[in-house]
Amino acid sequence: MGEEVDMEDENKYLGVHLDNKQINGDTSVPKAQNVHWTSLDFQTILKWTVEESEHTYTVLYSEKNHNWMEVDNCFSISETECDMTQQLEASDKNYEADIRADSDHLSEEFGSDYDFPHTYAPVFNPYKESNISALEFSITDVDEGTVILNITHPLTSITVGGKRQTIKDILKNDLGYKIIYYKSGSTGKKDKIADSSSVEVSGLDAGQSYCFMVAAFIPSRPKATRLGAWSTQQCRRGDTHFTQDLSLGAWVGIIFILITVIIVFITATILCCRRNHKRHKNIQTAQSSVPI
């Protein structure tokens, strides 16, 4: 009877031990950490970090409150990122992702139903949260006080019918544009919101130089992702004298140089006058000392 009791106690211990491992996970298998999304122009990548190990990881995803699916190109991978562009595309849906640590010995010991160590990613909506890169544009003069900015759209990694889509193809009427412009050499800036990629900016001072920057603007988005990256600044040259394009720092430098030149000129003049005066005095002294 004593041996049976000992065996029962051992089985109970093993059962508790197995349950604890299944509940708490095997700490020898490192979980994914610092899980975050990076997305630019709807190319969406899930990234994470792990402690050094030989384990692999499998990524699963789901539209929120739907069934989980594996990402075909991210099954048992050793990399610490997963490109999910084709799975998420540019959908206006909330997605969840789960990074599961793979372990052969855990599968063999506890079976495929074992709750492997895993880490959930934050919920992500590609349509509302993907960052938009800087736009390109050209400037066309209409008259002295009016220009037209012609904006082009960056391509995305999303394809439809074999054709790569632009951000305009995806965002459609949700896409607007924000323009900032200012007179060259001035600190005062003006801005303008437009719906068309061909933007007319009028009311410019004739003959003056102006600089422009543009960015994608999506008012339907949360504030944090509403504005895309700003473009490179482009300037329209005016017909004014070059001095009107000088910055404050340039003017300070010019004034400093002028003051220096004036001081040098005055100093040289004074020294020259003193020298001439001394020479004239010496001549007079010499003449007065000569006997008549």
C-alpha positions in Angstrom: 0.0 0.0 0.0 2.9 2.3 0.8 4.3 2.0 -2.7 0.9 2.8 -4.3 0.6 5.9 -2.1 4.1 7.0 -3.1 3.2 6.5 -6.8 0.0 8.4 -6.5 1.8 11.3 -4.8 4.4 11.3 -7.5 1.7 11.4 -10.2 0.0 14.2 -8.4 3.3 16.1 -8.3 4.0 15.5 -11.9 0.5 16.6 -12.9 0.9 19.8 -10.9 4.3 20.4 -12.4 3.1 19.9 -16.0 0.1 22.2 -15.4 2.4 24.9 -14.0 4.7 24.6 -17.1 1.7 24.8 -19.4 0.3 27.8 -17.5 3.5 29.7 -17.1 5.3 28.6 -20.2 8.9 27.3 -20.5 11.2 30.1 -19.5 14.0 28.4 -21.5 12.2 29.6 -24.6 12.6 33.4 -24.9 9.5 35.3 -25.9 9.4 38.1 -28.4 9.9 41.5 -26.8 9.5 45.2 -27.9 6.9 44.2 -30.5 5.9 47.1 -32.8 4.6 47.9 -36.2 6.5 50.0 -38.9 4.5 51.1 -41.9 5.3 53.5 -44.7 3.1 54.0 -47.7 1.2 50.9 -46.6 4.2 48.6 -46.6 3.7 47.1 -43.1 6.3 45.2 -41.2 5.9 43.7 -37.7 9.2 43.8 -35.7 10.4 42.5 -32.4 13.5 41.7 -30.4 14.6 38.4 -28.7 17.4 37.2 -26.5 20.0 35.2 -28.4 18.8 31.7 -29.0 18.4 29.1 -31.7 14.6 29.1 -31.5 12.3 30.2 -34.4 9.1 32.2 -34.4 5.8 31.9 -36.2 3.5 34.9 -36.8 -0.2 34.7 -36.7 -2.7 37.5 -37.4 -6.4 38.1 -37.2 -8.9 40.8 -38.0 -10.0 41.8 -34.5 -12.3 39.2 -33.0 -12.0 36.9 -36.0 -10.1 33.6 -36.5 -6.3 33.5 -36.3 -4.3 32.7 -39.5 -0.6 32.0 -40.0 1.5 34.3 -42.2 2.9 32.0 -44.9 6.2 33.8 -45.3 6.7 34.1 -41.5 6.4 30.4 -40.4 9.2 29.2 -38.1 11.5 32.0 -39.1 14.8 33.0 -37.3 14.5 36.7 -38.4 13.0 39.3 -36.0 10.6 40.9 -38.5 7.7 39.9 -40.7 6.5 41.7 -43.8 2.7 41.6 -43.6 1.9 44.0 -46.5 0.1 41.4 -48.6 -2.0 40.2 -45.6 -3.0 43.5 -44.3 -2.8 45.5 -47.6 -4.4 49.0 -47.0 -7.5 47.8 -45.3 -9.5 50.1 -43.0 -9.7 47.3 -40.4 -8.2 46.6 -37.0 -5.7 43.8 -37.0 -4.1 41.8 -34.2 -0.9 39.8 -34.4 0.7 37.1 -32.3 4.4 36.1 -32.3 4.7 32.5 -31.1 8.0 31.0 -30.1 8.6 27.5 -31.7 10.2 24.7 -29.8 10.6 21.1 -30.9 11.2 19.7 -27.5 8.0 21.4 -26.1 6.0 19.9 -29.0 7.4 16.5 -28.4 6.9 16.7 -24.6 3.4 18.3 -24.4 2.0 18.0 -27.9 0.8 20.5 -30.5 -1.9 21.9 -28.2 0.8 23.2 -25.8 0.4 27.0 -25.2 3.8 28.1 -26.5 5.4 31.3 -25.2 4.0 34.1 -27.3 3.6 37.9 -27.4 0.7 39.9 -28.8 1.3 43.0 -31.0 -0.7 46.2 -30.5 -3.8 46.5 -32.6 -3.0 48.1 -35.9 -5.1 49.7 -38.7 -3.0 50.2 -41.9 -5.4 52.6 -43.6 -5.4 54.9 -40.6 -1.9 54.4 -39.2 0.5 53.9 -42.1 2.9 56.8 -42.4 3.0 58.7 -45.7 6.3 59.6 -47.3 7.3 63.0 -48.7 5.6 64.1 -51.8 7.3 65.6 -54.9 6.1 68.7 -56.7 7.0 71.2 -59.4 6.2 75.0 -59.6 4.6 76.6 -62.7 4.3 80.4 -62.9 0.9 81.7 -64.0 1.6 85.4 -63.5 3.6 87.6 -61.2 1.3 86.9 -58.2 0.2 83.3 -58.9 1.8 79.9 -59.2 0.5 76.4 -59.6 2.1 73.5 -57.6 1.8 70.2 -59.4 2.0 67.3 -56.9 3.0 63.7 -57.7 2.1 60.7 -55.5 4.5 58.0 -54.3 4.0 54.4 -55.3 3.0 51.8 -52.6 3.8 48.1 -52.4 0.1 47.3 -53.0 -0.7 45.9 -56.4 -4.1 45.6 -58.1 -4.3 43.7 -61.4 -0.5 43.7 -61.5 -0.3 47.5 -61.2 1.3 49.2 -58.3 -1.0 51.6 -56.5 -0.2 55.2 -55.5 -1.3 56.6 -52.3 -4.0 58.5 -54.3 -5.3 55.2 -55.6 -5.7 53.9 -52.1 -6.8 57.0 -50.1 -8.9 58.5 -53.0 -11.0 61.4 -51.8 -9.6 61.1 -48.2 -6.3 62.5 -49.5 -5.7 66.2 -49.3 -2.6 68.4 -49.3 -1.1 70.9 -47.0 1.0 73.7 -48.4 3.3 76.0 -46.4 4.9 79.0 -48.2 6.7 82.1 -47.2 8.5 85.1 -48.8 12.2 84.4 -49.1 14.1 86.0 -46.2 10.9 86.3 -44.1 10.0 84.3 -41.0 6.2 84.7 -41.5 4.7 81.6 -43.0 1.3 81.0 -44.6 -0.5 77.7 -45.1 -3.2 76.3 -47.4 -5.2 73.1 -47.5 -6.2 71.8 -50.9 -8.1 68.8 -52.3 -6.5 68.7 -55.7 -3.0 67.7 -56.6 -2.8 70.8 -58.8 -2.8 73.7 -56.3 -3.1 77.3 -57.2 -1.4 79.7 -54.8 -2.3 83.4 -55.5 -1.9 86.7 -53.7 1.9 86.6 -54.0 3.8 89.9 -54.0 5.0 90.6 -57.6 8.7 90.3 -58.1 9.3 88.6 -54.8 10.9 85.2 -54.2 8.8 82.6 -52.4 9.6 79.1 -51.0 7.1 76.2 -50.8 6.7 72.8 -49.0 3.9 70.3 -49.4 2.7 67.2 -47.4 -0.1 64.7 -47.7 -3.0 65.6 -45.4 -5.7 63.0 -44.4 -8.2 64.8 -42.1 -10.2 61.5 -41.5 -7.2 60.0 -39.7 -6.2 60.3 -36.0 -4.1 63.5 -35.3 -0.9 61.5 -34.9 -1.0 60.2 -38.5 -3.0 62.9 -40.2 0.0 64.6 -41.8 2.6 63.0 -44.0 6.3 63.8 -44.2 7.1 67.3 -45.5 8.6 67.6 -49.0 11.9 69.2 -49.9 11.6 72.9 -50.0 11.5 74.5 -53.5 11.7 78.2 -54.2 10.5 80.4 -57.0 12.9 83.2 -57.8 11.6 86.7 -58.1 12.8 89.7 -60.1 14.0 91.7 -57.2 17.4 92.9 -56.3 19.6 90.3 -54.7 19.7 92.2 -51.4 16.0 91.3 -50.8 16.9 87.7 -50.7 19.5 88.1 -48.0 18.8 86.6 -44.6 19.2 88.4 -41.3 22.6 86.7 -40.7 23.8 87.9 -44.1 22.8 91.4 -43.3 24.6 91.3 -40.0 27.7 90.1 -41.8 27.6 92.8 -44.4 27.1 95.6 -41.8 30.0 94.2 -39.7 32.2 94.3 -42.8 31.2 97.8 -43.7 31.8 99.0 -40.1 35.3 97.4 -40.2 36.1 99.0 -43.5 35.0 102.4 -42.2 37.1 102.0 -39.0 40.2 101.0 -41.0 39.7 103.9 -43.4 39.3 106.4 -40.5 42.3 105.0 -38.7 44.5 105.1 -41.8 43.4 108.7 -42.5 44.3 109.8 -39.0 47.7 108.1 -39.1 48.4 109.6 -42.5 47.4 113.1 -41.2 49.6 112.7 -38.2 52.5 111.6 -40.3 52.1 114.5 -42.7 51.8 116.9 -39.8 54.9 115.6 -38.2 56.8 115.8 -41.5 55.7 119.4 -42.1 56.7 120.4 -38.6 60.2 118.8 -39.0 60.6 120.8 -42.3 59.7 124.0 -40.6 62.1 123.3 -37.7 64.9 122.6 -40.1 64.3 125.8 -42.1 64.2 127.9 -39.0 67.6 126.6 -37.8 69.4 127.5 -41.0 71.5 130.7 -40.6 70.5 133.6 -42.8 
